[in-house]
Amino acid sequence: MENYVYLSIETTGLEVNEERIVEIAALKIDNKTKIRSLFHQYFNPEKKISPEVSGTINLTNNFLQGCPLIIEKIDNFLDFIKDCNLIMHNKPFVKKFLDKEFNLIKKEPLSNKLIDTLDLARVRFPNDINTIDFLFRALSLEKSVVKTCLNEVILLPILVEKIQDHENHDIN
């Protein structure tokens, strides 16, 4: 039986060389259907985030200052995703940030199989931007929750299932 982990991150901004990860959420699923467990952790980025970023990711500098550093919790995350296929939206963005953080703390880059829901979405909507918000609207899915990393990782399996049902594409 294969294990899949839906993965989402939040960062202090978009530039991988200047920014840091502030949140990781991961949802482990057996055979893409049965939820097994959840990993969720906030991190102190050791830098201030701008008011614009704070408003976008719904996290404040005060809150993040009280969170552990990524080096203190990353082994828990690595144990959680061990031997699992990782499913994420916008794989290049997520992978670059994870690789950067792992490099900073002298960890090896991920060796897991990485699956990008963005690729799946591009098959279904080849001429569109394919953000998570766009896909929920385009597929007539209700997304009335506040945008957070945790909410996104919980909603990703629903999104993937809806795209697959509509197009008869498998995520592998």
N, C-alpha and C positions, 0 to 999 in steps of 0.2 A: 504494500500500500504506500503510495506516494504522499508526502506531506507538502502542502503549499502554505506559504506565508505571504499574506497581503501586507505590504509595507508602505508607510508614508512617513515623510519627515517635514519638519518646519525649520526654517533657517532665519538668520538675522538679515538676509538680503539675497540677491541673485548672483552676486560675483563670488565664485568659489574661492578665489585667492584672498578675498578680504573678509568673508563672512563665515559664520559658524552654525552648526546644527544646534537647535534649542529644544527639539522634541522629536522623539521616535515613537511610532505606534506600529505594532505588528500583530496580525491576527492569524493564528495557525489553524489550518483546515485540513482534514483528511479527505483525500480524493476529491477535492474541490467542493465538498458539500457539507461535511459535519464540522462544526466549530469545536476546536479542542482547547485552545487557550489564547490568552492575550498578553502581550508585553506592551507596556506604556511607560514612558519616562520623559520628564522634562530635564533640561540641562542648563547650567549656568554657562553662558557663552564667553564669559570673561571680557565682555565689552558691552557698551550701551547699544540698545537698538533705537532706531529713529521712531518718532511718533507715527509716521506713516506705516512702517513695518509693524509696530505694535498694534495698530488698528486693523491691519490685514490679518495677522495671525492670532489676534485676541490674547496676547500675552504682554505683560508689563515688565519693565526693568526691575521693579521692586520684587515681583514674584520670582523672576528668574535668578536674582541674586541669592535667594534662599535655596536654590536647587543644587544638586550635586554636579560636579564636573563630569564631563563625558568619560574621562579615564576611570572614574570611580564605579561606573555602571556598565561599561561597554562589554565586559565579559559576560554579564547576565544576558545581554542582547545576543552576543555571539553564540552562547549556549542555546538560546531560544531558537535561533534560525539554523542551527547545525543540521546538515544533511537535508535541508528543505529547498524546494524551488521557490524563488522570491518573485512575487508579482507586484509590480508598481506602475504608477502612471508617470511617464516621462523619465524612463530609465537613465538616460545620459545625465540629467540633472542630479538625480538621487545618487547614482554611482559616483559621480565626481565629488560630491560632498562627503559621502561615506569614505571614499578613498583618501581624501584630504585629512579627515579626522583620524582615520586609522594610521596614516603616515605620521601625523603629529604625535601620536602616542606609541609609535613603533610597533604597530600591528600589521599583519599581512592584509593585502586587499581581499575582498570577498572572492571566494571561488565557487559560490553557489551558482546554479543556473538562474539567469535573470530573464524574466518575461515582462514585456512592456505593454500595458493596456493601451497605450497611445498607438502602438502599431495596429492593434486590433481595431481601435476606433477609426484609424485612417482607412482601413478597408471598408468600413461601413459608411464613413463620411469623408471621402477623399478630398473634398474641396473646402473643408471647414477647419477651424482652429483646434477643435477637440479638447478644450479644457474640460475639467470635471463638471463645472457648472453648465457648460454648453451641452455636454452629453446627457446630463440629467434632464435638461429642457427638451432636447431633441428626441429623447426616448420616452418622454411623458412620464418620468419618474418624479415622485415628490421628494424634494430635498429642502425641507423647511427647518433644518437644524443650522445652528451657527457653524461657520466654517472653522473647523479645527482639524488637526492631524488625526486625532482619535476618531472623530466622526467620519473623516474621509476613509480611513482604513476599514471601518465597519460598513460603509456604503459601497466600497469598491467591488466586493463579490456580487452584490446585486446588479451593479452596472455591467460587469463582465457577463453575468448570466443573461441579462437582457440583450446585450450585443450579440452573444453567441446564439441565443434563441432566434433572433431576428435574421441572422445571416448564416446560420448553421456552420460557424467556424469554431474550432476548438482552440483553446488558449495555448496548447503546445504547438 
